Amino acid sequence: MALAGALLLAGCGDSGSAGAAASAAGSATSSASATTQSGTVRLYVVDRYEGVRRLDPSTLEVIDSIDSGPRPHGIVASPDGRTLYITLEVANEVIEVDVATHEILRRASVGLVPNEPTLSADGRYLFVPLRGEGGTDVVDTETMTRVKTLDTGAASHNAYTAPDGGLVYATSMGDNQIAVIDPATLEIERIIALPGQPRPMSLTDDGRFAHVVLSGMTGFITVDLSTDQEVSRVSVPIPEGTPVPPLDTYTHGMLLTPNQRELWIAAHGTNKVYGYLMPENAELAEIDVPGGPHWLTLNPDGEPLYVSLETAGQVAAIHRGLREVIRIGNVGTAPTRVLAFRTPVS
């Protein structure tokens, strides 16, 4: 794995050009958080066994921790960047955490094995998929109480808010479907049937397409949300002899860049991160990242792309423009979800 780069970590914009990215690359900063005109960049990683860690977005050093309790799973930041919501699989709770102090402010009881949540665009409602039972709980963040459970399907896993805030999508691993939820009425609008078990997904800004990872494949399908039908598929051959990962999860993380031109996936089964030019589905990069790539998040400044390495206990930073790993940090035992966002908190 090429580590050219401890000196190449830079905050260039959302460019897909290797030349532009290289020319924008500068020396790494050692500050504990990268400050921009719009606020401070925070980077967190959820460790299955060691709680939630705050990382320096430049050096990937652990600089603080949140004592979440055992088996944290999902993490999402409030629209104003001042609050974190973290799901706890063992306690069957959601905790509300102050970004400034890392103090747990409140707790909400939810159903069995809460996974990756999402917030409504106004931050009022938290949608919490329940992998241990069928459904998605809705938590009112004003009172931190569960106000409704929606029948989103068995083993509901991940929830996503559309970029325009108009809809929420919840995947069901047990029923091979996506439930489309109206956050204004807290009702299910429709169900999208899928040709396999959904894992992570990304939604385009124009609301036209959903890119969805399915179990058993390295790659993704694209669903036209006007017809709810698959319209394209990218599938990378799985090398013979590749060990079968749990739940056939050859691909887990997925991220669509803000300019909608790059789609990145973390292939847990083959220890690679792939980049694709969209909507052409043309491969941009195939980057070796040993250690079980699990989840992806993007620095709000456009570089780097962060990937958690679950089996290695690490997080790697990938420069998209240079198409290479530029830094790796040891962060814990089993890092899974990662989240980068801006906050007014210093």
Phi and psi restraints in degrees (value plus and minus 20) as a CYANA .aco file:
   2 ALA   PHI     -98.9   -58.9
   2 ALA   PSI     105.8   145.8
   3 LEU   PHI    -133.7   -93.7
   3 LEU   PSI      32.1    72.1
   4 ALA   PHI     -91.1   -51.1
   4 ALA   PSI      52.9    92.9
   5 GLY   PHI     149.2   189.2
   5 GLY   PSI      -6.1    33.9
   6 ALA   PHI     -71.9   -31.9
   6 ALA   PSI     -44.7    -4.7
   7 LEU   PHI    -110.3   -70.3
   7 LEU   PSI     -18.9    21.1
   8 LEU   PHI    -125.4   -85.4
   8 LEU   PSI     -18.4    21.6
   9 LEU   PHI     -87.5   -47.5
   9 LEU   PSI      99.4   139.4
  10 ALA   PHI    -161.5  -121.5
  10 ALA   PSI     141.0   181.0
  11 GLY   PHI    -126.9   -86.9
  11 GLY   PSI      38.2    78.2
  12 CYS   PHI     -98.5   -58.5
  12 CYS   PSI     146.7   186.7
  13 GLY   PHI     -91.8   -51.8
  13 GLY   PSI    -194.5  -154.5
  14 ASP   PHI    -100.7   -60.7
  14 ASP   PSI      47.6    87.6
  15 SER   PHI    -123.3   -83.3
  15 SER   PSI     120.6   160.6
  16 GLY   PHI    -114.9   -74.9
  16 GLY   PSI     -16.1    23.9
  17 SER   PHI    -112.6   -72.6
  17 SER   PSI     105.1   145.1
  18 ALA   PHI     -83.0   -43.0
  18 ALA   PSI     -57.5   -17.5
  19 GLY   PHI     -86.4   -46.4
  19 GLY   PSI     -64.5   -24.5
  20 ALA   PHI     -83.8   -43.8
  20 ALA   PSI     -60.3   -20.3
  21 ALA   PHI     -85.2   -45.2
  21 ALA   PSI     -61.6   -21.6
  22 ALA   PHI     -85.2   -45.2
  22 ALA   PSI     -59.9   -19.9
  23 SER   PHI     -90.1   -50.1
  23 SER   PSI     -44.7    -4.7
  24 ALA   PHI    -106.6   -66.6
  24 ALA   PSI     -31.4     8.6
  25 ALA   PHI     -88.6   -48.6
  25 ALA   PSI     119.4   159.4
  26 GLY   PHI    -154.4  -114.4
  26 GLY   PSI    -190.5  -150.5
  27 SER   PHI     -96.5   -56.5
  27 SER   PSI     132.1   172.1
  28 ALA   PHI     -90.4   -50.4
  28 ALA   PSI     127.2   167.2
  29 THR   PHI    -118.9   -78.9
  29 THR   PSI     129.2   169.2
  30 SER   PHI    -122.6   -82.6
  30 SER   PSI     -12.6    27.4
  31 SER   PHI     -88.2   -48.2
  31 SER   PSI     132.0   172.0
  32 ALA   PHI     -91.3   -51.3
  32 ALA   PSI     -35.3     4.7
  33 SER   PHI    -174.9  -134.9
  33 SER   PSI     124.2   164.2
  34 ALA   PHI    -107.6   -67.6
  34 ALA   PSI      95.2   135.2
  35 THR   PHI    -112.1   -72.1
  35 THR   PSI     113.4   153.4
  36 THR   PHI    -143.4  -103.4
  36 THR   PSI     156.2   196.2
  37 GLN   PHI     -83.9   -43.9
  37 GLN   PSI     -44.1    -4.1
  38 SER   PHI    -116.7   -76.7
  38 SER   PSI     -16.4    23.6
  39 GLY   PHI     113.3   153.3
  39 GLY   PSI    -186.8  -146.8
  40 THR   PHI    -124.6   -84.6
  40 THR   PSI     116.9   156.9
  41 VAL   PHI    -104.2   -64.2
  41 VAL   PSI     105.5   145.5
  42 ARG   PHI    -130.8   -90.8
  42 ARG   PSI     125.9   165.9
  43 LEU   PHI    -151.6  -111.6
  43 LEU   PSI     104.7   144.7
  44 TYR   PHI    -145.0  -105.0
  44 TYR   PSI     129.2   169.2
  45 VAL   PHI    -151.0  -111.0
  45 VAL   PSI     115.5   155.5
  46 VAL   PHI    -111.2   -71.2
  46 VAL   PSI     104.4   144.4
  47 ASP   PHI    -127.4   -87.4
  47 ASP   PSI     107.1   147.1
  48 ARG   PHI     -75.0   -35.0
  48 ARG   PSI     -51.2   -11.2
  49 TYR   PHI    -136.7   -96.7
  49 TYR   PSI     -32.3     7.7
  50 GLU   PHI    -143.2  -103.2
  50 GLU   PSI      -4.1    35.9
  51 GLY   PHI      67.0   107.0
  51 GLY   PSI    -173.2  -133.2
  52 VAL   PHI    -136.0   -96.0
  52 VAL   PSI     109.9   149.9
  53 ARG   PHI    -131.4   -91.4
  53 ARG   PSI     119.1   159.1
  54 ARG   PHI    -113.5   -73.5
  54 ARG   PSI     110.3   150.3
  55 LEU   PHI    -131.8   -91.8
  55 LEU   PSI     129.9   169.9
  56 ASP   PHI     -89.3   -49.3
  56 ASP   PSI     101.9   141.9
  57 PRO   PHI     -86.8   -46.8
  57 PRO   PSI     -34.3     5.7
  58 SER   PHI    -116.7   -76.7
  58 SER   PSI     -64.1   -24.1
  59 THR   PHI    -118.6   -78.6
  59 THR   PSI     -36.9     3.1
  60 LEU   PHI      46.3    86.3
  60 LEU   PSI      -1.2    38.8
  61 GLU   PHI     -98.4   -58.4
  61 GLU   PSI     124.6   164.6
  62 VAL   PHI     -94.0   -54.0
  62 VAL   PSI     103.7   143.7
  63 ILE   PHI    -137.3   -97.3
  63 ILE   PSI     -29.8    10.2
  64 ASP   PHI    -188.7  -148.7
  64 ASP   PSI     145.8   185.8
  65 SER   PHI    -158.2  -118.2
  65 SER   PSI     134.9   174.9
  66 ILE   PHI    -132.9   -92.9
  66 ILE   PSI     101.1   141.1
  67 ASP   PHI    -100.4   -60.4
  67 ASP   PSI      61.5   101.5
  68 SER   PHI     -98.4   -58.4
  68 SER   PSI     -41.7    -1.7
  69 GLY   PHI      78.0   118.0
  69 GLY   PSI     155.0   195.0
  70 PRO   PHI     -90.0   -50.0
  70 PRO   PSI     128.1   168.1
  71 ARG   PHI      35.9    75.9
  71 ARG   PSI      34.6    74.6
  72 PRO   PHI     -85.8   -45.8
  72 PRO   PSI     130.2   170.2
  73 HIS   PHI    -145.9  -105.9
  73 HIS   PSI     -90.7   -50.7
  74 GLY   PHI    -123.4   -83.4
  74 GLY   PSI     137.9   177.9
  75 ILE   PHI    -167.1  -127.1
  75 ILE   PSI     118.0   158.0
  76 VAL   PHI    -166.4  -126.4
  76 VAL   PSI     127.1   167.1
  77 ALA   PHI    -121.8   -81.8
  77 ALA   PSI     127.5   167.5
  78 SER   PHI     -87.1   -47.1
  78 SER   PSI     138.0   178.0
  79 PRO   PHI     -76.4   -36.4
  79 PRO   PSI     -51.1   -11.1
  80 ASP   PHI    -106.5   -66.5
  80 ASP   PSI     -22.0    18.0
  81 GLY   PHI      53.3    93.3
  81 GLY   PSI      -5.3    34.7
  82 ARG   PHI    -122.1   -82.1
  82 ARG   PSI     -31.7     8.3
  83 THR   PHI    -156.7  -116.7
  83 THR   PSI     122.3   162.3
  84 LEU   PHI    -131.5   -91.5
  84 LEU   PSI     124.5   164.5
  85 TYR   PHI    -138.9   -98.9
  85 TYR   PSI     105.5   145.5
  86 ILE   PHI    -146.7  -106.7
  86 ILE   PSI     110.8   150.8
  87 THR   PHI    -110.8   -70.8
  87 THR   PSI     124.2   164.2
  88 LEU   PHI    -141.0  -101.0
  88 LEU   PSI      96.1   136.1
  89 GLU   PHI     -91.0   -51.0
  89 GLU   PSI     -53.6   -13.6
  90 VAL   PHI    -101.6   -61.6
  90 VAL   PSI     -65.2   -25.2
  91 ALA   PHI     -97.7   -57.7
  91 ALA   PSI     -34.0     6.0
  92 ASN   PHI      34.1    74.1
  92 ASN   PSI      35.1    75.1
  93 GLU   PHI    -157.1  -117.1
  93 GLU   PSI     142.9   182.9
  94 VAL   PHI    -136.8   -96.8
  94 VAL   PSI     111.6   151.6
  95 ILE   PHI    -127.9   -87.9
  95 ILE   PSI     123.8   163.8
  96 GLU   PHI    -123.6   -83.6
  96 GLU   PSI     103.5   143.5
  97 VAL   PHI    -142.1  -102.1
  97 VAL   PSI     114.0   154.0
  98 ASP   PHI     -95.2   -55.2
  98 ASP   PSI     101.2   141.2
  99 VAL   PHI     -83.6   -43.6
  99 VAL   PSI     -53.4   -13.4
 100 ALA   PHI     -90.1   -50.1
 100 ALA   PSI     -60.0   -20.0
 101 THR   PHI    -133.5   -93.5
 101 THR   PSI     -34.5     5.5
 102 HIS   PHI      44.3    84.3
 102 HIS   PSI      -1.7    38.3
 103 GLU   PHI     -97.5   -57.5
 103 GLU   PSI     117.8   157.8
 104 ILE   PHI     -97.5   -57.5
 104 ILE   PSI      96.3   136.3
 105 LEU   PHI    -106.4   -66.4
 105 LEU   PSI     -66.6   -26.6
 106 ARG   PHI    -170.4  -130.4
 106 ARG   PSI     145.2   185.2
 107 ARG   PHI    -150.4  -110.4
 107 ARG   PSI     128.5   168.5
 108 ALA   PHI    -148.2  -108.2
 108 ALA   PSI     110.6   150.6
 109 SER   PHI    -100.1   -60.1
 109 SER   PSI     113.8   153.8
 110 VAL   PHI    -152.8  -112.8
 110 VAL   PSI    -193.8  -153.8
 111 GLY   PHI     -95.0   -55.0
 111 GLY   PSI    -187.1  -147.1
 112 LEU   PHI     -96.4   -56.4
 112 LEU   PSI     109.8   149.8
 113 VAL   PHI      36.0    76.0
 113 VAL   PSI      48.3    88.3
 114 PRO   PHI     -88.4   -48.4
 114 PRO   PSI     118.0   158.0
 115 ASN   PHI    -133.7   -93.7
 115 ASN   PSI    -151.9  -111.9
 116 GLU   PHI    -102.2   -62.2
 116 GLU   PSI      94.7   134.7
 117 PRO   PHI    -111.9   -71.9
 117 PRO   PSI     150.6   190.6
 118 THR   PHI    -163.0  -123.0
 118 THR   PSI     136.5   176.5
 119 LEU   PHI    -126.1   -86.1
 119 LEU   PSI     127.5   167.5
 120 SER   PHI     -83.0   -43.0
 120 SER   PSI     139.4   179.4
 121 ALA   PHI     -78.9   -38.9
 121 ALA   PSI     -50.5   -10.5
 122 ASP   PHI    -109.1   -69.1
 122 ASP   PSI     -21.5    18.5
 123 GLY   PHI      60.1   100.1
 123 GLY   PSI     -17.6    22.4
 124 ARG   PHI     -93.7   -53.7
 124 ARG   PSI     -63.3   -23.3
 125 TYR   PHI    -137.2   -97.2
 125 TYR   PSI     117.5   157.5
 126 LEU   PHI    -127.3   -87.3
 126 LEU   PSI     105.8   145.8
 127 PHE   PHI    -122.1   -82.1
 127 PHE   PSI      99.7   139.7
 128 VAL   PHI    -140.1  -100.1
 128 VAL   PSI      81.8   121.8
 129 PRO   PHI     -86.6   -46.6
 129 PRO   PSI     123.3   163.3
 130 LEU   PHI    -134.0   -94.0
 130 LEU   PSI      85.2   125.2
 131 ARG   PHI     -94.7   -54.7
 131 ARG   PSI     -43.9    -3.9
 132 GLY   PHI    -103.2   -63.2
 132 GLY   PSI     -26.9    13.1
 133 GLU   PHI    -174.7  -134.7
 133 GLU   PSI     153.7   193.7
 134 GLY   PHI    -103.7   -63.7
 134 GLY   PSI     102.9   142.9
 135 GLY   PHI     117.1   157.1
 135 GLY   PSI     151.0   191.0
 136 THR   PHI    -149.8  -109.8
 136 THR   PSI     103.1   143.1
 137 ASP   PHI    -102.0   -62.0
 137 ASP   PSI     124.3   164.3
 138 VAL   PHI    -129.7   -89.7
 138 VAL   PSI     101.8   141.8
 139 VAL   PHI    -129.8   -89.8
 139 VAL   PSI     107.6   147.6
 140 ASP   PHI    -100.6   -60.6
 140 ASP   PSI      94.7   134.7
 141 THR   PHI     -93.9   -53.9
 141 THR   PSI     -33.2     6.8
 142 GLU   PHI     -91.2   -51.2
 142 GLU   PSI     -55.0   -15.0
 143 THR   PHI    -132.7   -92.7
 143 THR   PSI     -29.3    10.7
 144 MET   PHI      31.9    71.9
 144 MET   PSI      29.9    69.9
 145 THR   PHI    -149.9  -109.9
 145 THR   PSI     129.2   169.2
 146 ARG   PHI     -96.0   -56.0
 146 ARG   PSI     105.2   145.2
 147 VAL   PHI    -130.2   -90.2
 147 VAL   PSI     -33.5     6.5
 148 LYS   PHI    -186.7  -146.7
 148 LYS   PSI     132.7   172.7
 149 THR   PHI    -143.2  -103.2
 149 THR   PSI     105.4   145.4
 150 LEU   PHI    -121.1   -81.1
 150 LEU   PSI     120.0   160.0
 151 ASP   PHI    -102.2   -62.2
 151 ASP   PSI      61.0   101.0
 152 THR   PHI    -113.5   -73.5
 152 THR   PSI     -17.1    22.9
 153 GLY   PHI      92.5   132.5
 153 GLY   PSI     143.2   183.2
 154 ALA   PHI     -87.2   -47.2
 154 ALA   PSI     125.4   165.4
 155 ALA   PHI      30.4    70.4
 155 ALA   PSI      31.8    71.8
 156 SER   PHI     -83.7   -43.7
 156 SER   PSI     118.5   158.5
 157 HIS   PHI    -144.3  -104.3
 157 HIS   PSI     -76.7   -36.7
 158 ASN   PHI    -147.5  -107.5
 158 ASN   PSI     124.5   164.5
 159 ALA   PHI    -143.9  -103.9
 159 ALA   PSI     126.4   166.4
 160 TYR   PHI    -160.1  -120.1
 160 TYR   PSI     120.7   160.7
 161 THR   PHI    -119.6   -79.6
 161 THR   PSI     111.4   151.4
 162 ALA   PHI     -78.9   -38.9
 162 ALA   PSI     127.9   167.9
 163 PRO   PHI     -74.6   -34.6
 163 PRO   PSI     -52.3   -12.3
 164 ASP   PHI    -106.8   -66.8
 164 ASP   PSI     -20.6    19.4
 165 GLY   PHI      59.1    99.1
 165 GLY   PSI     -20.4    19.6
 166 GLY   PHI     -97.3   -57.3
 166 GLY   PSI     -44.6    -4.6
 167 LEU   PHI    -160.4  -120.4
 167 LEU   PSI     139.2   179.2
 168 VAL   PHI    -143.6  -103.6
 168 VAL   PSI     119.8   159.8
 169 TYR   PHI    -138.5   -98.5
 169 TYR   PSI     111.5   151.5
 170 ALA   PHI    -146.3  -106.3
 170 ALA   PSI     105.3   145.3
 171 THR   PHI    -109.0   -69.0
 171 THR   PSI     127.5   167.5
 172 SER   PHI    -141.8  -101.8
 172 SER   PSI      94.3   134.3
 173 MET   PHI     -93.5   -53.5
 173 MET   PSI     -48.9    -8.9
 174 GLY   PHI     -98.0   -58.0
 174 GLY   PSI     -50.1   -10.1
 175 ASP   PHI    -133.4   -93.4
 175 ASP   PSI     -13.4    26.6
 176 ASN   PHI      31.8    71.8
 176 ASN   PSI      38.5    78.5
 177 GLN   PHI    -175.0  -135.0
 177 GLN   PSI     147.4   187.4
 178 ILE   PHI    -143.6  -103.6
 178 ILE   PSI     107.1   147.1
 179 ALA   PHI    -112.6   -72.6
 179 ALA   PSI     111.3   151.3
 180 VAL   PHI    -122.6   -82.6
 180 VAL   PSI     101.0   141.0
 181 ILE   PHI    -134.6   -94.6
 181 ILE   PSI     118.1   158.1
 182 ASP   PHI    -110.0   -70.0
 182 ASP   PSI      91.8   131.8
 183 PRO   PHI     -91.4   -51.4
 183 PRO   PSI     -33.7     6.3
 184 ALA   PHI     -97.4   -57.4
 184 ALA   PSI     -57.2   -17.2
 185 THR   PHI    -123.8   -83.8
 185 THR   PSI     -32.6     7.4
 186 LEU   PHI      39.0    79.0
 186 LEU   PSI      19.5    59.5
 187 GLU   PHI    -143.9  -103.9
 187 GLU   PSI     132.5   172.5
 188 ILE   PHI     -98.5   -58.5
 188 ILE   PSI     105.4   145.4
 189 GLU   PHI    -103.2   -63.2
 189 GLU   PSI     -62.1   -22.1
 190 ARG   PHI    -186.2  -146.2
 190 ARG   PSI     149.4   189.4
 191 ILE   PHI    -138.4   -98.4
 191 ILE   PSI     112.7   152.7
 192 ILE   PHI    -124.3   -84.3
 192 ILE   PSI      95.9   135.9
 193 ALA   PHI     -99.5   -59.5
 193 ALA   PSI     119.4   159.4
 194 LEU   PHI    -139.0   -99.0
 194 LEU   PSI     137.9   177.9
 195 PRO   PHI    -105.2   -65.2
 195 PRO   PSI      -4.2    35.8
 196 GLY   PHI    -197.3  -157.3
 196 GLY   PSI    -193.9  -153.9
 197 GLN   PHI    -103.5   -63.5
 197 GLN   PSI      97.3   137.3
 198 PRO   PHI     -95.8   -55.8
 198 PRO   PSI     120.0   160.0
 199 ARG   PHI    -132.3   -92.3
 199 ARG   PSI    -144.7  -104.7
 200 PRO   PHI     -95.9   -55.9
 200 PRO   PSI     146.2   186.2
 201 MET   PHI    -169.7  -129.7
 201 MET   PSI     144.8   184.8
 202 SER   PHI    -155.7  -115.7
 202 SER   PSI     125.8   165.8
 203 LEU   PHI    -134.3   -94.3
 203 LEU   PSI     117.8   157.8
 204 THR   PHI     -97.3   -57.3
 204 THR   PSI     132.9   172.9
 205 ASP   PHI     -81.3   -41.3
 205 ASP   PSI     -52.1   -12.1
 206 ASP   PHI    -101.7   -61.7
 206 ASP   PSI     -20.1    19.9
 207 GLY   PHI      54.5    94.5
 207 GLY   PSI      -8.7    31.3
 208 ARG   PHI    -109.1   -69.1
 208 ARG   PSI     -50.1   -10.1
 209 PHE   PHI    -156.4  -116.4
 209 PHE   PSI     131.6   171.6
 210 ALA   PHI    -142.5  -102.5
 210 ALA   PSI     107.1   147.1
 211 HIS   PHI    -116.3   -76.3
 211 HIS   PSI     105.7   145.7
 212 VAL   PHI    -149.6  -109.6
 212 VAL   PSI     109.5   149.5
 213 VAL   PHI    -104.3   -64.3
 213 VAL   PSI     117.8   157.8
 214 LEU   PHI    -135.6   -95.6
 214 LEU   PSI     127.2   167.2
 215 SER   PHI     -79.4   -39.4
 215 SER   PSI     128.1   168.1
 216 GLY   PHI      67.3   107.3
 216 GLY   PSI     -19.1    20.9
 217 MET   PHI    -156.6  -116.6
 217 MET   PSI     130.3   170.3
 218 THR   PHI    -119.6   -79.6
 218 THR   PSI      85.5   125.5
 219 GLY   PHI     125.8   165.8
 219 GLY   PSI    -171.8  -131.8
 220 PHE   PHI    -184.0  -144.0
 220 PHE   PSI     141.8   181.8
 221 ILE   PHI    -132.7   -92.7
 221 ILE   PSI     139.9   179.9
 222 THR   PHI    -137.6   -97.6
 222 THR   PSI     108.9   148.9
 223 VAL   PHI    -130.1   -90.1
 223 VAL   PSI     108.1   148.1
 224 ASP   PHI     -98.1   -58.1
 224 ASP   PSI      95.6   135.6
 225 LEU   PHI     -98.0   -58.0
 225 LEU   PSI     -24.4    15.6
 226 SER   PHI    -103.4   -63.4
 226 SER   PSI     -43.8    -3.8
 227 THR   PHI    -140.4  -100.4
 227 THR   PSI     -33.6     6.4
 228 ASP   PHI      41.6    81.6
 228 ASP   PSI      10.1    50.1
 229 GLN   PHI    -135.0   -95.0
 229 GLN   PSI     127.3   167.3
 230 GLU   PHI     -86.6   -46.6
 230 GLU   PSI     111.3   151.3
 231 VAL   PHI    -137.7   -97.7
 231 VAL   PSI     -34.7     5.3
 232 SER   PHI    -180.4  -140.4
 232 SER   PSI     143.5   183.5
 233 ARG   PHI    -168.4  -128.4
 233 ARG   PSI     115.3   155.3
 234 VAL   PHI    -136.9   -96.9
 234 VAL   PSI     102.2   142.2
 235 SER   PHI    -155.6  -115.6
 235 SER   PSI      99.1   139.1
 236 VAL   PHI    -112.7   -72.7
 236 VAL   PSI     110.6   150.6
 237 PRO   PHI     -76.8   -36.8
 237 PRO   PSI     116.9   156.9
 238 ILE   PHI    -110.5   -70.5
 238 ILE   PSI     101.3   141.3
 239 PRO   PHI     -76.8   -36.8
 239 PRO   PSI     121.3   161.3
 240 GLU   PHI     -79.8   -39.8
 240 GLU   PSI     115.9   155.9
 241 GLY   PHI      71.4   111.4
 241 GLY   PSI     -22.6    17.4
 242 THR   PHI     -85.0   -45.0
 242 THR   PSI     105.8   145.8
 243 PRO   PHI     -79.7   -39.7
 243 PRO   PSI     121.6   161.6
 244 VAL   PHI     -95.9   -55.9
 244 VAL   PSI      98.9   138.9
 245 PRO   PHI     -96.0   -56.0
 245 PRO   PSI     145.0   185.0
 246 PRO   PHI     -74.8   -34.8
 246 PRO   PSI     115.6   155.6
 247 LEU   PHI      37.8    77.8
 247 LEU   PSI       5.6    45.6
 248 ASP   PHI      36.2    76.2
 248 ASP   PSI      14.8    54.8
 249 THR   PHI    -106.4   -66.4
 249 THR   PSI      55.4    95.4
 250 TYR   PHI     -92.1   -52.1
 250 TYR   PSI     -50.7   -10.7
 251 THR   PHI    -146.7  -106.7
 251 THR   PSI     115.3   155.3
 252 HIS   PHI    -146.0  -106.0
 252 HIS   PSI     -78.2   -38.2
 253 GLY   PHI    -100.8   -60.8
 253 GLY   PSI     130.5   170.5
 254 MET   PHI    -169.8  -129.8
 254 MET   PSI     121.4   161.4
 255 LEU   PHI    -169.6  -129.6
 255 LEU   PSI     109.9   149.9
 256 LEU   PHI    -123.6   -83.6
 256 LEU   PSI     105.8   145.8
 257 THR   PHI     -88.4   -48.4
 257 THR   PSI     135.7   175.7
 258 PRO   PHI     -77.0   -37.0
 258 PRO   PSI     -49.9    -9.9
 259 ASN   PHI    -101.9   -61.9
 259 ASN   PSI     -17.9    22.1
 260 GLN   PHI      49.3    89.3
 260 GLN   PSI     -12.0    28.0
 261 ARG   PHI    -118.0   -78.0
 261 ARG   PSI     -35.4     4.6
 262 GLU   PHI    -148.7  -108.7
 262 GLU   PSI     110.7   150.7
 263 LEU   PHI    -136.7   -96.7
 263 LEU   PSI     104.8   144.8
 264 TRP   PHI    -135.4   -95.4
 264 TRP   PSI     120.4   160.4
 265 ILE   PHI    -150.4  -110.4
 265 ILE   PSI     126.3   166.3
 266 ALA   PHI    -123.5   -83.5
 266 ALA   PSI      95.0   135.0
 267 ALA   PHI    -117.2   -77.2
 267 ALA   PSI      76.5   116.5
 268 HIS   PHI     -82.1   -42.1
 268 HIS   PSI     -57.2   -17.2
 269 GLY   PHI     -90.1   -50.1
 269 GLY   PSI     -53.6   -13.6
 270 THR   PHI    -130.3   -90.3
 270 THR   PSI     -16.5    23.5
 271 ASN   PHI      36.8    76.8
 271 ASN   PSI      27.8    67.8
 272 LYS   PHI    -157.6  -117.6
 272 LYS   PSI     135.9   175.9
 273 VAL   PHI    -136.2   -96.2
 273 VAL   PSI     107.8   147.8
 274 TYR   PHI    -131.0   -91.0
 274 TYR   PSI     123.4   163.4
 275 GLY   PHI    -139.6   -99.6
 275 GLY   PSI     122.3   162.3
 276 TYR   PHI    -150.5  -110.5
 276 TYR   PSI     120.6   160.6
 277 LEU   PHI    -101.8   -61.8
 277 LEU   PSI     107.1   147.1
 278 MET   PHI    -134.5   -94.5
 278 MET   PSI     128.2   168.2
 279 PRO   PHI    -110.3   -70.3
 279 PRO   PSI      -7.4    32.6
 280 GLU   PHI     -91.4   -51.4
 280 GLU   PSI     -35.9     4.1
 281 ASN   PHI      40.9    80.9
 281 ASN   PSI       9.0    49.0
 282 ALA   PHI    -109.8   -69.8
 282 ALA   PSI     112.1   152.1
 283 GLU   PHI     -88.3   -48.3
 283 GLU   PSI     110.5   150.5
 284 LEU   PHI    -119.8   -79.8
 284 LEU   PSI     -57.3   -17.3
 285 ALA   PHI    -176.3  -136.3
 285 ALA   PSI     129.5   169.5
 286 GLU   PHI    -155.8  -115.8
 286 GLU   PSI      85.2   125.2
 287 ILE   PHI    -134.0   -94.0
 287 ILE   PSI     104.8   144.8
 288 ASP   PHI     -92.6   -52.6
 288 ASP   PSI     104.1   144.1
 289 VAL   PHI    -158.6  -118.6
 289 VAL   PSI      59.0    99.0
 290 PRO   PHI     -80.8   -40.8
 290 PRO   PSI     128.1   168.1
 291 GLY   PHI      98.4   138.4
 291 GLY   PSI      -5.8    34.2
 292 GLY   PHI      58.0    98.0
 292 GLY   PSI      45.8    85.8
 293 PRO   PHI     -74.3   -34.3
 293 PRO   PSI     109.3   149.3
 294 HIS   PHI    -140.3  -100.3
 294 HIS   PSI     -70.8   -30.8
 295 TRP   PHI    -164.3  -124.3
 295 TRP   PSI     136.0   176.0
 296 LEU   PHI    -146.4  -106.4
 296 LEU   PSI     126.0   166.0
 297 THR   PHI    -169.0  -129.0
 297 THR   PSI     134.0   174.0
 298 LEU   PHI    -134.4   -94.4
 298 LEU   PSI     113.7   153.7
 299 ASN   PHI     -77.0   -37.0
 299 ASN   PSI     112.2   152.2
 300 PRO   PHI     -77.6   -37.6
 300 PRO   PSI     -39.2     0.8
 301 ASP   PHI    -101.4   -61.4
 301 ASP   PSI     -22.5    17.5
 302 GLY   PHI      83.6   123.6
 302 GLY   PSI     -46.9    -6.9
 303 GLU   PHI    -160.9  -120.9
 303 GLU   PSI     124.5   164.5
 304 PRO   PHI    -111.8   -71.8
 304 PRO   PSI     159.0   199.0
 305 LEU   PHI    -113.6   -73.6
 305 LEU   PSI     108.7   148.7
 306 TYR   PHI    -122.8   -82.8
 306 TYR   PSI     120.4   160.4
 307 VAL   PHI    -153.4  -113.4
 307 VAL   PSI     110.7   150.7
 308 SER   PHI    -101.2   -61.2
 308 SER   PSI     122.7   162.7
 309 LEU   PHI    -137.6   -97.6
 309 LEU   PSI      75.3   115.3
 310 GLU   PHI     -82.7   -42.7
 310 GLU   PSI     -66.5   -26.5
 311 THR   PHI     -98.7   -58.7
 311 THR   PSI     -40.8    -0.8
 312 ALA   PHI    -111.1   -71.1
 312 ALA   PSI     -33.8     6.2
 313 GLY   PHI      50.4    90.4
 313 GLY   PSI      14.7    54.7
 314 GLN   PHI    -154.8  -114.8
 314 GLN   PSI     146.2   186.2
 315 VAL   PHI    -144.8  -104.8
 315 VAL   PSI     115.7   155.7
 316 ALA   PHI    -132.5   -92.5
 316 ALA   PSI     127.4   167.4
 317 ALA   PHI    -127.7   -87.7
 317 ALA   PSI     107.0   147.0
 318 ILE   PHI    -133.2   -93.2
 318 ILE   PSI     108.2   148.2
 319 HIS   PHI    -105.0   -65.0
 319 HIS   PSI      93.5   133.5
 320 ARG   PHI     -84.8   -44.8
 320 ARG   PSI     -60.2   -20.2
 321 GLY   PHI     -85.9   -45.9
 321 GLY   PSI     -61.2   -21.2
 322 LEU   PHI    -103.4   -63.4
 322 LEU   PSI     -33.3     6.7
 323 ARG   PHI      40.7    80.7
 323 ARG   PSI      24.4    64.4
 324 GLU   PHI    -175.5  -135.5
 324 GLU   PSI     137.9   177.9
 325 VAL   PHI     -94.2   -54.2
 325 VAL   PSI     110.6   150.6
 326 ILE   PHI    -134.3   -94.3
 326 ILE   PSI     -32.7     7.3
 327 ARG   PHI    -182.8  -142.8
 327 ARG   PSI     127.7   167.7
 328 ILE   PHI    -153.2  -113.2
 328 ILE   PSI     116.7   156.7
 329 GLY   PHI    -145.6  -105.6
 329 GLY   PSI     119.0   159.0
 330 ASN   PHI    -101.4   -61.4
 330 ASN   PSI     103.3   143.3
 331 VAL   PHI    -146.4  -106.4
 331 VAL   PSI     -32.1     7.9
 332 GLY   PHI     145.3   185.3
 332 GLY   PSI    -170.2  -130.2
 333 THR   PHI    -118.1   -78.1
 333 THR   PSI     -68.0   -28.0
 334 ALA   PHI    -166.2  -126.2
 334 ALA   PSI      52.9    92.9
 335 PRO   PHI     -89.8   -49.8
 335 PRO   PSI     114.7   154.7
 336 THR   PHI    -141.3  -101.3
 336 THR   PSI    -111.4   -71.4
 337 ARG   PHI     -92.8   -52.8
 337 ARG   PSI     121.6   161.6
 338 VAL   PHI    -147.5  -107.5
 338 VAL   PSI     128.3   168.3
 339 LEU   PHI    -165.7  -125.7
 339 LEU   PSI     105.4   145.4
 340 ALA   PHI    -138.3   -98.3
 340 ALA   PSI     117.7   157.7
 341 PHE   PHI    -180.7  -140.7
 341 PHE   PSI     146.0   186.0
 342 ARG   PHI    -115.2   -75.2
 342 ARG   PSI     126.1   166.1
 343 THR   PHI    -161.5  -121.5
 343 THR   PSI     128.2   168.2
 344 PRO   PHI     -94.2   -54.2
 344 PRO   PSI     -29.4    10.6
 345 VAL   PHI     -94.7   -54.7
 345 VAL   PSI     112.3   152.3
